[in-house]
Amino acid sequence: MTTTAPATIPESRTEEPENAGHVDVLIVGAGVSGIGAAHHLQEQFPDRSFVILDAQDHHGGTWWTHRYPGVRSDSDLFTYGYRFKPWRGPSIATGGEILSYLDEVIDADDLNRHIRYRHRATAAGWSTDDRRWIVEVTRDDTGERLRFTTDFLWMCQGYYNHTKPYQPRWEGIDRFKGLIVHPQDWPEDLDHTGKRVVVIGSGSTASTLIPAIAQTAGHVTMLQRSPSYYFAPPITHELAVTLRQLDIPEEWTHEILRRQYMSQFNWLARTSLDAPDELHQFLIESMRPLLPEGFDIEKHFTPKYRPWQQRIAIVPEGDLFTALREGKASIVTDTIEEFTEKGIRIGSGEEIEADIVVTATGFNLSAFGDVAFTVDGEPVDFSERVTWRGIMITGVPNMAYVFGYFRHSWTLRVDLVSDLVCRLLEHMQDKGASMVVPTLRPDDAGMKLRPWSDPENFNSGYVMRSQHIMFKQGDHEPWNHMLEHEQEQKILPKVDLDDGLDYR
């Protein structure tokens, strides 16, 4: 056997981390991805040991860190909820309701004993000689450094950089005398009652936040550079009301509604590609009767991109439009020239005065939680690697990751990926292999590499800003990703686990 260097630790770290033990599988992240992965792992392999690491002081990921007013799902909970755990509430749920749902999963599976909170993974080194990962962890509460070892690493950390939201620097921002807040860092004691609030942005966060604060703020102005698409479904699906009136078992209701929402979003995804003008017209006309009379829908609600090229913002019951009709909120579509002492001067020359400016400008993407990866002592530059089905990375052994859907509920893919990873672990066991690594084949030589996200497919700002740090995809299976759920629910359960994977 060829001798390889052991996993290494950066030279700047001289103190020896404390040994935290070895587990069969180490899961990074205790949000919807990590909790779902742990459920499937425990169900399929009850005898395998595992630990879940999370940098926060509680599980839930985004639903724990995002605490701005009105925070809620922008997907229905019948598909955002897990396949194995029926959702019993309204289709659109608050952040608190989602956390309660995750609490129930954790309690039912007794997962709390496996979770290590305030444990931030900082480095992961693979040793081929040892056939294991060495994962360095810093405890955020004590500063203590720990070292876990594991046979298989499962990255479920999501894609947000929770500590560094995207915050543009506009001209004159330091001269503004009011308060500037990013939703990701919302102060618990912020009182917006009677205040003039400007929310910069037009995506899901802005459209969620504005109706929530408009009821008590003096006035809320949505200041957008360019419009977004919106869809205004009911909070509770009419089919759910009918089924519950018939006293249908909750498990049946969950499955029927889950299939209904899948069908709806599959249609949206297909139509966005096959008939984008038709979908555009559908979305615009569904908004028109909900907006104030004479509202300039062409200027304020007609994006420059085709539907689903960026995420469609969900406004349940049209609550954003209600705030506009009632005069509690307004929309300005223009560019920001500069901040002034009293507010923001826009491209038209108008000054919008404000007491509070909320920069709902999005977030920064984080590649694998910004963990420093090495393989046999060599640093891994993910921007030079290629994905295997959006689940593993070429040249990185015994590591899988969960990345959900952009156009569908994130969690739909959590279940599918977890099924495949568990099947992969069983396949390794059957082969007697201790190592699996995605490896390009000779006939893949010269394969055209494409960016992580094709701008013609999906081009939201946070995606385009992060292309340079993300891995690549090929132009054919198994090296492509970002397929739609309608495709993957047929493809992933039948994946050939010997196609593009090298076992040793």
Secondary structure, 3 states (H helix, E strand, C coil): CCCCCCCCCCCCCCCCCEEEEEEEEEEECCCHHHHHHHHHHHHHCCCCCEEEECCCCCCCCHHHHCCCCCCECCCCHHHHCCCCCCCCCCCCCEHHHHHHHHHHHHHHHCCHHHEECCEEEEEEEEECCCCEEEEEEEECCCCCEEEEEEEEEEECCCCECCCCCCCCCCCCHHHCCCEEECHHHCCCCCCCCCCEEEEECCCHHHHHHHHHHHCCCCEEEEEECCCCCEECCCCCCHHHHHHHHCCCCHHHHHHHHHHHHHHHHHHHHHHHHHCHHHHHHHHHHHHHHHCCCCCCHHHHCCCCCCCCCCCCEECHHHHHHHHHHCCCEEEEECCEEEECCCEEEECCCCEEECCEEEECCCCCECHHHHCEEEECCEECCHHHCEEECCCEECCCCCEEECCCCCCCCHHHHHHHHHHHHHHHHHHHHHHCCCCEEECCCHHHCCCCCECCCCCCCCCCHHHHCCHHHCCEECCCCCCCCCCCHHHHHHHHHHCCCCCCEEEC
